[in-house]
Amino acid sequence: MFQKFTFTALLFGCYFTSIAQNYKPAAFTDSDRNKKIEATFPVIDQLYKDYAAQNHFPALVYGIVVDGKLVHTGNIGYTNLNAKILATTNSAFRIASMTKSFTAMAILKLRDEGKLKLDDPVSLYIPEIKNTYYLTKDGSPITIRNLLTHSAGFPEDNPWGDRQLADTDEELLAIYKKGVSFSTNPGSGYEYSNLGFATLGYIIKKVSGKTYEQYITDNILKPLGMMHTYWEYAKVPKEQLAHGYRWLDNKWVEQPLLHDGSYGAMGGMITTIEDFSKYMSLHLSAWPARDDAEILPVKRSSVREMQFPWDISSLNVNAKLTNGRVCPTVSAYGYGLSWTKDCDNKIYIAHTGGLPGFGSNWRIMPEYGIGIVSFANLTYANAGAVNKIVLDTLLAISKIKPRVLPASAILNQRKNELIRLLPDWENAKSNPIFADNFWLDYFPEKLKVDATTAFAKAGKIVSVDDLVAENQLRGYFLMHGEKGTIKIAFTLSPENPAKIQEFHLDFVEK
């Protein structure tokens, strides 16, 4: 097990380093980035304070993670109203469905070890499901992947599932023995299912020989140094355990805590802001893809796989940003994680948790290297709403930018070769840098006319920007003239060495 300092040092010592010869991982170029983020903290603290008061949260704790480090925390209110115990970053809250990504990560780790396949039918591990009757005779068998992406055909079951937390394995299996009621056929689309993730917990047990709690603890929590994370509330030190409440008739009413059971795999974890920030750091550290040695409990590629939008869940054409601007948003579910992209192409990886007595949310932006997490001890507290506001506010005030993807060696090579041909395109057809299709799709005389016209408008070229890589085989660069700017974009072919297959030249008035 890594000690905290050692793990952090190793993790972020490799974070922006690569041993690849022709490709280096994307990095942040703003040297004042951390100072700009720190300047937002007073505003963020006030946002959380106001939100907690307006929504009657007994307690609210939160943390901001930047480049893998917990850089700011806040604590509001009481985790135990009767004993007047103040909330701290070490207060242990039940995080409900935020647990799901740990269960998904355990499944992927078992997959990576060759102990299961995501497209295995669930009946391989739960024979009781073999006699399941689907809505129609042509329904396909439920797979592990269906469970991970909420596409097993089970009905949305938040109210019901929330009350099953302490159920035994026998009670879980009894549902399959009696037959499941389906809302759709497996693989037909997204519908959120706690039953599905409880089932994944049982599969972890069948495959690993350990309970899902022990497997996740041994293979994820301990390696990350999450030593204050629990499954059973009775094992949490009393001064650290957050009690849950409901706001009824203008007063707080304490809610009973459920013991750990088979449904804990979908929502039973209890943890602290400090511990959970280490898990967020793991998810942020999976980006960018790179050649560094694997030092995490799970392969970086598997973490990125968790964050991929496997199952589209919604399109909100009326979604609004914090500033009120309408910004259509598409949402999807990965493996135990939600994925959202807005009209500005900003991507958010997140998950919300809600149970009687608790509400929580975490949200990261891998391209920006930042994340937000907050826990509250009020029934179904909407922590996601305030986290979105805070994250958007942080970006707006700090004006930090996402990582810059460095151009590959071949992209830069083709850029320089193009510059030498412009604007005359002299002997271009005999130049080996162009793919077979190029001279069938582009015509030398027209290319020459377009280029010479643009260069004449731009005037003397005084500088050429670095190439902006859209990926490792596509990019553009700007050539600045005394009177205007020329933008040149090109795409390379899949052959080796990659050649220019597509080209665009545009003049931009100064």
Stockholm file with secondary structure:
# STOCKHOLM 1.0

chainA/1-510         MFQKFTFTALLFGCYFTSIAQNYKPAAFTDSDRNKKIEATFPVIDQLYKDYAAQNHFPALVYGIVVDGKLVHTGNIGYTNLNAKILATTNSAFRIASMTKSFTAMAILKLRDEGKLKLDDPVSLYIPEIKNTYYLTKDGSPITIRNLLTHSAGFPEDNPWGDRQLADTDEELLAIYKKGVSFSTNPGSGYEYSNLGFATLGYIIKKVSGKTYEQYITDNILKPLGMMHTYWEYAKVPKEQLAHGYRWLDNKWVEQPLLHDGSYGAMGGMITTIEDFSKYMSLHLSAWPARDDAEILPVKRSSVREMQFPWDISSLNVNAKLTNGRVCPTVSAYGYGLSWTKDCDNKIYIAHTGGLPGFGSNWRIMPEYGIGIVSFANLTYANAGAVNKIVLDTLLAISKIKPRVLPASAILNQRKNELIRLLPDWENAKSNPIFADNFWLDYFPEKLKVDATTAFAKAGKIVSVDDLVAENQLRGYFLMHGEKGTIKIAFTLSPENPAKIQEFHLDFVEK
#=GR chainA/1-510 SS CCCHHHHHHHHHHTTTCCCCSSCCCCBCCCTTHHHHHHTTHHHHHHHHHHHHHHTTCSEEEEEEEETTEEEEEEEEEEEETTTTEECCTTCBEECGGGGHHHHHHHHHHHHHTTSCCTTSBGGGTCGGGTTCCCSSTTCCCCBHHHHHTTCSSCCCCHHHHTTCTTCCHHHHHHHHHHCCCCSSCTTSCCCCCHHHHHHHHHHHHHHHSSCHHHHHIIIIIHHHTCTTCBSCGGGSCTTTBCCCEEEETTEEEECCCCCCCTTHHHHCCEECHHHHHHHHHHHHHTCSCCCSCCCSSSCHHHHHHHTSCCEEEEEETTCBCTTSCBCCEEEEECSSSEEEEETTCCEEEEEEEEETTEEEEEEEETTTTEEEEEEECBTTCCHHHHHHHHHHHHHHHHCCCCCBCCCCHHHHHHHHHHHHHTTTTTTGGGCTTBCTTHHHHSCHHHHHHHHHHHHHHHCSEEEECCCEEEETTEEEEEEEESSEEEEEEEEECSSSSCCEEEEEEEEEEC
#=GC SS_cons         CCCHHHHHHHHHHTTTCCCCSSCCCCBCCCTTHHHHHHTTHHHHHHHHHHHHHHTTCSEEEEEEEETTEEEEEEEEEEEETTTTEECCTTCBEECGGGGHHHHHHHHHHHHHTTSCCTTSBGGGTCGGGTTCCCSSTTCCCCBHHHHHTTCSSCCCCHHHHTTCTTCCHHHHHHHHHHCCCCSSCTTSCCCCCHHHHHHHHHHHHHHHSSCHHHHHIIIIIHHHTCTTCBSCGGGSCTTTBCCCEEEETTEEEECCCCCCCTTHHHHCCEECHHHHHHHHHHHHHTCSCCCSCCCSSSCHHHHHHHTSCCEEEEEETTCBCTTSCBCCEEEEECSSSEEEEETTCCEEEEEEEEETTEEEEEEEETTTTEEEEEEECBTTCCHHHHHHHHHHHHHHHHCCCCCBCCCCHHHHHHHHHHHHHTTTTTTGGGCTTBCTTHHHHSCHHHHHHHHHHHHHHHCSEEEECCCEEEETTEEEEEEEESSEEEEEEEEECSSSSCCEEEEEEEEEEC
//
